Amino acid sequence: MKKRTFYALLVIVLLVVASLSVAVYAYNSFSNVVNPGKKPLTVKPVGAPYEGKLYRIDFESYLTGDPFIDLNMTLRTTYDKITIIVGNPDFKGCSGMECALRKRTAMELGLMIGALYGVKPYIENIQKGANNTSALYRAAYEAMKNVKSDYLGMMQKINIGLGRIGNRKHLVIILIGPAEGATENRVFCPRQGVLVIEGTSEEALFVEVLTIKRLIGSAVK
């Protein structure tokens, strides 16, 4: 084998090993995002009644010391893009009660986020002289263009672990339910641009979204 060929193969092998190492590191980093592995600065439990049951939801703070400030700061910041991670790819195109509940949760969350995201373009267009109908249309268009849903596959985990999504410019909201290994009913922001909503049942996950909506004073009804 010629030296030039040997060195070319060596470079290719090193690049492959380096890429795999980055992927493994990013994948493990995702686990640290959804399971911070350290005590939160503060935990504030909230009792959320729903259809005759009372759900305890722990709002945890890892950023400011106040989980409700974390929540408002994270959701009301202006982002270029927002991604809602609905859950495992198994939920894509599935049927049944659990699927219906997860889809309902994702839809409720999407409506809330779309309304929040649309505030800035709505105000900007009103200030430019647009009428209310035109401004609302523009706000809805911006939300449809820049707010998307996705499923929790390997590439999504790697991108979150590397911080490609879930940063100051790209908000990611991750739904963690029974299918994804949820062990608690809790809501927390492990870093800027990331919101994790974890529920031990599909109904608990839905109630958590409703509670977040109430806490941030969303205009969505």
C-alpha positions as CSV (number, residue, x, y, z in Angstrom):
1,M,0.0,0.0,0.0
2,K,1.4,3.4,-1.0
3,K,2.0,5.8,1.8
4,R,-0.4,8.4,0.3
5,T,-3.2,5.8,0.3
6,F,-2.4,4.7,3.8
7,Y,-2.4,8.3,5.1
8,A,-5.7,9.0,3.3
9,L,-7.3,5.9,4.9
10,L,-5.9,7.0,8.3
11,V,-7.4,10.4,8.0
12,I,-10.8,8.9,7.0
13,V,-10.7,6.5,10.0
14,L,-9.8,9.4,12.4
15,L,-12.6,11.5,11.0
16,V,-15.1,8.6,11.5
17,V,-13.9,8.0,15.0
18,A,-14.1,11.7,15.8
19,S,-17.6,12.0,14.4
20,L,-18.7,8.9,16.5
21,S,-17.1,10.4,19.6
22,V,-19.0,13.7,19.1
23,A,-22.2,11.8,18.5
24,V,-21.8,9.7,21.7
25,Y,-20.9,12.8,23.7
26,A,-23.9,14.7,22.4
27,Y,-26.2,11.7,23.1
28,N,-25.0,11.5,26.7
29,S,-25.3,15.3,27.0
30,F,-29.0,15.0,26.1
31,S,-29.5,12.7,29.1
32,N,-27.9,15.4,31.3
33,V,-30.4,17.9,29.9
34,V,-33.5,15.9,30.8
35,N,-31.9,14.5,34.0
36,P,-29.7,17.4,35.3
37,G,-28.2,15.1,38.0
38,K,-28.1,17.9,40.6
39,K,-30.5,19.3,43.1
40,P,-32.5,22.2,41.8
41,L,-32.0,25.6,43.4
42,T,-35.7,25.7,44.4
43,V,-38.7,23.4,44.0
44,K,-42.2,24.9,44.2
45,P,-45.1,22.3,44.1
46,V,-48.4,23.3,42.5
47,G,-51.6,21.4,43.0
48,A,-53.5,21.2,39.7
49,P,-57.1,19.9,39.9
50,Y,-58.5,18.2,36.8
51,E,-61.6,16.1,36.4
52,G,-61.9,15.2,40.1
53,K,-58.2,14.5,40.6
54,L,-55.5,16.7,42.2
55,Y,-52.1,16.5,40.4
56,R,-49.0,17.6,42.2
57,I,-46.6,19.2,39.8
58,D,-43.1,20.2,41.0
59,F,-41.7,23.3,39.3
60,E,-38.0,23.2,39.6
61,S,-35.5,26.0,39.1
62,Y,-32.0,25.6,37.8
63,L,-31.5,29.1,36.4
64,T,-32.7,31.9,38.7
65,G,-33.8,30.3,41.9
66,D,-37.5,30.9,41.1
67,P,-39.0,28.3,38.7
68,F,-41.8,30.7,37.7
69,I,-39.3,33.3,36.6
70,D,-37.4,30.6,34.8
71,L,-40.6,29.6,33.0
72,N,-41.7,33.1,32.0
73,M,-38.2,34.1,31.0
74,T,-37.8,30.9,28.8
75,L,-41.2,31.2,27.1
76,R,-41.4,34.9,26.7
77,T,-37.9,35.4,25.2
78,T,-37.8,36.1,21.5
79,Y,-36.5,33.2,19.5
80,D,-35.7,32.7,15.8
81,K,-37.3,29.2,15.9
82,I,-39.2,27.0,18.3
83,T,-39.3,23.2,18.2
84,I,-41.8,21.1,20.3
85,I,-40.5,17.6,20.8
86,V,-43.8,15.6,21.0
87,G,-42.3,12.4,22.2
88,N,-40.8,9.1,20.9
89,P,-41.2,8.4,17.2
90,D,-43.7,5.6,18.2
91,F,-46.3,8.4,18.6
92,K,-46.0,9.3,14.9
93,G,-49.1,8.1,13.2
94,C,-50.2,5.8,16.1
95,S,-53.7,5.4,17.4
96,G,-55.3,4.6,20.8
97,M,-56.1,6.5,24.0
98,E,-52.5,7.3,24.9
99,C,-51.8,8.6,21.4
100,A,-54.9,10.7,21.5
101,L,-53.9,12.2,24.8
102,R,-50.4,12.9,23.7
103,K,-51.6,14.5,20.5
104,R,-54.1,16.6,22.5
105,T,-51.3,17.7,24.8
106,A,-49.0,18.6,21.9
107,M,-51.8,20.6,20.2
108,E,-52.6,22.5,23.4
109,L,-48.9,23.3,23.8
110,G,-48.6,24.3,20.1
111,L,-51.5,26.7,20.4
112,M,-50.0,28.3,23.5
113,I,-46.6,28.7,22.0
114,G,-48.0,30.0,18.7
115,A,-49.9,32.7,20.5
116,L,-46.8,33.7,22.5
117,Y,-44.6,33.7,19.4
118,G,-47.1,35.8,17.5
119,V,-47.1,38.7,19.9
120,K,-44.0,40.3,18.5
121,P,-44.9,40.2,14.8
122,Y,-48.4,41.3,15.6
123,I,-47.2,44.4,17.5
124,E,-44.6,45.2,14.8
125,N,-47.2,45.1,12.1
126,I,-49.6,47.3,14.1
127,Q,-46.9,49.8,14.6
128,K,-46.2,49.8,10.8
129,G,-49.9,50.8,10.2
130,A,-51.4,47.4,9.4
131,N,-55.0,46.8,10.5
132,N,-55.9,44.2,13.1
133,T,-56.8,41.5,10.6
134,S,-53.6,41.9,8.6
135,A,-51.5,41.9,11.8
136,L,-53.1,38.8,13.1
137,Y,-52.6,37.0,9.8
138,R,-48.9,38.0,9.7
139,A,-48.5,36.8,13.3
140,A,-50.1,33.4,12.5
141,Y,-47.9,33.1,9.4
142,E,-44.7,33.7,11.4
143,A,-45.8,31.1,14.0
144,M,-46.6,28.5,11.3
145,K,-43.2,29.1,9.6
146,N,-41.0,29.1,12.7
147,V,-42.8,26.9,15.3
148,K,-42.6,23.2,14.4
149,S,-43.1,19.8,16.1
150,D,-40.7,16.9,15.9
151,Y,-40.1,13.4,17.5
152,L,-37.4,12.3,19.9
153,G,-35.1,10.3,17.7
154,M,-31.3,9.9,17.9
155,M,-30.6,13.0,15.7
156,Q,-32.8,15.2,17.9
157,K,-31.1,14.0,21.0
158,I,-27.7,14.7,19.4
159,N,-28.8,18.2,18.3
160,I,-30.1,19.0,21.8
161,G,-27.0,17.6,23.4
162,L,-24.7,19.7,21.2
163,G,-26.9,22.8,21.8
164,R,-27.8,23.2,18.1
165,I,-31.4,23.5,19.3
166,G,-32.2,24.5,22.8
167,N,-30.2,27.8,23.0
168,R,-30.7,31.5,23.0
169,K,-32.0,31.6,19.4
170,H,-33.8,28.2,19.2
171,L,-36.2,27.2,22.0
172,V,-36.9,23.5,22.4
173,I,-39.8,22.1,24.5
174,I,-39.5,18.4,25.4
175,L,-42.5,16.3,26.4
176,I,-41.4,13.4,28.6
177,G,-44.2,10.9,29.4
178,P,-44.4,7.3,30.4
179,A,-43.2,6.1,27.0
180,E,-40.0,8.2,27.5
181,G,-39.4,6.9,31.0
182,A,-40.9,9.7,33.1
183,T,-40.6,9.2,36.9
184,E,-42.0,12.5,38.2
185,N,-44.6,15.2,37.5
186,R,-42.3,18.2,37.0
187,V,-41.5,21.2,34.9
188,F,-38.0,22.7,34.6
189,C,-35.6,24.7,32.4
190,P,-32.2,23.0,32.7
191,R,-30.6,25.7,30.6
192,Q,-31.5,28.7,28.5
193,G,-33.8,27.8,25.6
194,V,-34.8,24.4,27.0
195,L,-38.1,23.6,28.7
196,V,-38.8,20.0,29.9
197,I,-42.3,18.9,30.8
198,E,-42.3,15.5,32.5
199,G,-45.5,13.6,33.5
200,T,-45.9,10.1,34.9
201,S,-49.1,9.6,32.9
202,E,-50.5,11.1,29.7
203,E,-53.2,12.9,31.6
204,A,-50.7,14.3,34.0
205,L,-48.7,15.6,31.0
206,F,-51.8,17.3,29.7
207,V,-52.6,18.9,33.0
208,E,-49.0,20.2,33.3
209,V,-49.4,22.0,29.9
210,L,-52.7,23.5,31.1
211,T,-51.1,24.6,34.3
212,I,-48.2,26.3,32.4
213,K,-50.7,28.1,30.3
214,R,-52.4,29.4,33.4
215,L,-49.2,30.4,35.1
216,I,-47.8,32.5,32.2
217,G,-51.2,34.1,31.6
218,S,-51.5,32.9,28.0
219,A,-54.3,34.6,26.0
220,V,-55.1,31.2,24.4
221,K,-58.5,29.9,25.5
